Amino acid sequence: MTVKFFFNILFSMNMRFDIVTLFPDFFTSPLHSGLLGKALAKGIAEVHLTNPRDFTTDRHHRVDDEPYGGGAGMLIKPEPIFAAVESLPVLPRREVILTTPQGETMNQRMFQEFATQRDQLIIICGHYEGVDERVLNLVTREVSLGDFVLTCGEIPALTLLNGVIRLLPGTVGKEESLKAESFEEGLLDYPQYTRPPIFRGWAVPDVLLSGNHAEIARWRKAQQIERTRDRRPDLYEKWMRGEGGAV
C-alpha cells in the first residue's frame, strides 16, 4: 500500500506536493516541525509521500538493478517510478521534478515560480547512481541543490518543499518580511541587529538607533550592495547588468 501522510483534510484547493521516495521516514520530523509543520497543519499545503517499493511486482520488492553496459553502482528501475507517479492524481498546473546533480540549480526565482504558478509538485527523489534514463519521459524538470553529490535525493526534495511552502500565503506571519530578504532583489540581505545595543564592545550602528527611517533604508541598501559585491561577485555582476529580482 502506498505510504502517504495527509496534512490537509478540510481544504482541497491548496497546493499539493507528492514526494516519490524510497525513504518516507526521512520526512517525518521535518513535516511536523517549525513553520513547515504549522503551514501543513493549517491546510496551506498538503504533502503526500509515496514509496515506489510498494509498486514492485517481485517478491523481493526490488527497485534497483545493474546498469546495461557495466559500470559501478545500481540504477533505480523505471517500472516502480512510473507506477508510483501514475497512481497520483493530476492537478491542472502540475510539475514533475527529478532531483539530480545534473538538474537546474535551485534558486529563489524557481521557488517563486512554483509557489505562484503551480498547483501540484511531484518530486521524484533520486538514489544510488541515478534512475533509468527512461524515467525522464515522466519528468518535466530536473533540479539540483548545487554542484555536488549527496547520498540521497530527499535532501534537495526537502529543500524545495521548504522553499516553496514558505512563500505560500499564510505560512510566514509577516509577509512583508519575504520582500526584504536575501535574493529577492538580486542582492544579499543587509546586516541586522537586536538588543543589547552594545555586546562585548560591538555596538549597533548609530543609524539604526536614529529613528530616521529614510536614512535607515539608504544604509540598508548600501549594505546590501557592498555585501553582495564582496561576498557574491557573481550576483553583483548580474545586479549591475540590471538582471535584478529573485535569483
C-alpha positions in Angstrom: 0.0 0.0 0.0 1.2 3.5 -0.8 2.7 5.2 2.2 1.2 8.7 2.5 0.8 11.4 5.1 -2.2 13.6 4.7 -1.9 17.1 6.3 -4.9 18.7 4.7 -8.3 17.3 5.4 -10.5 20.3 5.3 -9.0 22.1 2.2 -8.8 20.7 -1.3 -7.8 23.7 -3.3 -4.4 24.4 -1.7 -1.0 23.4 -3.2 -0.3 19.7 -3.3 3.1 18.1 -3.0 3.8 14.5 -3.9 7.1 13.1 -2.8 8.1 9.8 -4.5 10.7 8.4 -2.1 12.2 5.1 -1.1 12.6 6.5 2.4 9.4 8.3 3.5 10.5 8.3 7.2 13.1 10.9 6.2 10.4 13.5 6.1 8.5 12.6 9.3 10.2 15.1 11.6 10.7 18.0 9.2 7.0 17.9 8.2 5.9 18.2 11.8 8.5 20.9 12.8 8.7 24.7 12.6 6.9 26.9 10.1 6.6 24.0 7.7 4.7 21.9 10.2 2.4 24.8 11.1 1.7 25.5 7.4 0.7 22.0 6.8 -1.4 21.8 9.9 -3.3 24.9 8.8 -4.0 23.4 5.4 -1.9 25.9 3.4 -0.5 22.9 1.5 -0.7 19.2 1.6 2.1 16.7 1.3 1.8 13.0 0.3 4.7 10.5 0.5 4.6 7.6 -2.0 7.1 4.8 -1.9 8.0 3.2 -5.3 8.8 0.0 -3.5 5.0 -0.5 -2.9 4.6 -0.8 -6.7 7.1 -3.5 -7.3 5.8 -6.9 -8.5 8.6 -9.3 -7.5 8.7 -11.0 -4.1 11.8 -9.1 -3.0 10.3 -5.7 -3.9 13.4 -4.8 -5.8 13.6 -1.2 -7.1 17.2 -1.2 -8.5 19.3 -3.1 -10.9 22.7 -3.1 -12.6 23.2 -0.7 -15.5 23.4 -2.1 -19.0 27.0 -1.8 -20.4 28.5 -2.3 -17.0 29.8 0.3 -14.5 29.7 0.9 -10.8 26.6 1.2 -8.7 23.0 0.5 -9.3 20.1 2.3 -11.0 16.5 2.7 -10.0 14.4 0.7 -12.4 11.7 2.6 -14.4 8.7 0.4 -13.6 8.2 1.3 -9.9 8.8 5.0 -10.6 6.2 5.1 -13.5 3.7 3.1 -11.4 4.1 5.4 -8.4 3.7 8.6 -10.4 0.8 7.3 -12.5 -1.0 6.4 -9.3 -1.2 10.1 -8.3 -4.0 12.5 -9.1 -3.3 15.0 -11.8 -3.9 18.7 -11.0 -4.2 21.3 -13.7 -0.8 23.0 -13.2 1.5 20.2 -12.4 5.3 19.9 -12.5 7.0 16.5 -12.2 10.5 17.1 -10.8 13.5 14.8 -10.6 16.2 15.7 -8.0 19.6 15.0 -9.7 23.0 16.6 -9.7 22.5 17.2 -13.5 19.5 19.4 -12.9 18.9 23.1 -12.9 20.2 24.7 -9.6 17.5 25.7 -7.3 17.1 29.4 -6.6 14.6 31.9 -5.3 13.1 32.6 -8.7 12.3 28.9 -9.1 10.6 28.8 -5.7 8.5 31.8 -6.5 7.5 30.3 -9.9 6.4 27.1 -8.2 4.6 28.9 -5.4 2.6 31.1 -7.7 2.2 29.1 -11.0 1.8 25.5 -9.9 -1.0 23.6 -8.2 1.0 20.4 -7.8 4.7 19.4 -7.5 5.6 15.8 -7.8 9.2 15.3 -6.6 11.0 12.1 -7.5 13.9 11.5 -5.2 16.9 10.1 -7.0 19.1 7.4 -5.4 22.1 5.2 -5.9 23.8 6.1 -9.3 20.6 7.6 -10.5 17.5 6.5 -12.3 16.9 4.7 -15.6 17.1 7.3 -18.4 13.5 6.4 -19.5 12.2 7.9 -16.3 12.9 11.3 -17.8 9.8 10.7 -20.1 7.8 11.4 -16.9 9.8 14.4 -15.8 9.1 18.0 -16.7 12.0 19.5 -14.8 15.3 18.3 -13.3 16.6 20.2 -10.3 19.7 20.2 -8.2 20.8 21.6 -4.9 24.2 22.5 -6.2 27.3 21.2 -7.9 28.0 18.4 -5.5 26.8 14.8 -4.9 24.6 13.8 -1.9 23.7 10.4 -0.6 20.0 10.8 -1.4 17.6 13.0 -3.3 15.5 13.5 -0.2 17.7 16.4 0.9 17.1 18.6 -2.1 13.5 17.5 -2.1 13.0 18.8 1.4 14.8 22.0 0.5 12.5 22.5 -2.4 9.5 21.7 -0.3 10.5 24.2 2.4 11.5 26.9 -0.1 8.2 26.8 -1.9 5.8 26.4 1.1 7.3 29.3 3.0 6.2 31.5 0.1 2.6 30.4 0.1 0.2 33.0 1.7 -0.3 32.4 5.4 2.9 30.5 6.1 5.0 33.4 7.2 3.3 35.7 9.7 4.6 39.0 8.3 4.5 38.6 4.5 6.4 41.9 4.1 9.5 40.1 5.6 9.6 37.9 2.5 10.1 41.0 0.3 13.2 42.3 2.2 15.3 39.2 2.5 18.3 37.8 0.6 17.9 37.2 -3.1 14.5 38.9 -3.5 16.0 41.8 -5.4 19.1 40.0 -6.6 21.1 41.2 -3.6 22.1 39.6 -0.3 20.4 40.7 2.9 21.6 43.7 4.9 23.2 43.2 8.5 20.6 43.1 11.2 20.9 43.7 15.0 18.8 43.5 18.1 19.2 44.3 21.8 21.5 44.9 23.6 22.9 48.0 21.8 26.4 47.1 22.8 27.6 43.5 23.2 31.2 42.7 24.2 32.3 46.0 22.8 30.5 45.6 19.5 27.9 48.4 19.0 24.9 48.6 16.8 25.4 51.1 14.0 24.2 54.6 15.1 21.9 54.9 12.1 19.7 52.0 13.3 19.2 53.8 16.6 18.4 57.2 15.0 14.7 56.6 14.2 15.3 58.2 10.8 13.6 55.6 8.6 14.8 57.2 5.3 18.4 57.1 6.5 18.0 53.5 7.7 16.6 52.5 4.3 19.5 54.1 2.5 22.0 52.5 4.9 20.5 49.1 4.4 20.5 49.4 0.6 24.2 50.4 0.6 25.0 47.5 2.9 23.2 45.1 0.6 25.2 46.3 -2.4 28.5 46.2 -0.5 27.9 42.8 1.0 26.8 41.3 -2.4 29.9 42.9 -4.1 32.3 41.4 -1.6 30.7 38.0 -0.9 28.9 37.1 -4.2 30.5 39.0 -7.1 28.6 36.8 -9.5 25.3 38.1 -8.1 26.7 41.6 -8.0 27.6 41.5 -11.7 24.0 40.3 -12.6 22.6 43.1 -10.5 24.8 45.7 -12.1 23.7 44.5 -15.5 20.1 45.1 -14.5 19.3 41.5 -14.0 17.9 42.1 -10.6 15.0 40.2 -9.0 14.9 36.9 -7.2 17.8 34.7 -8.3 
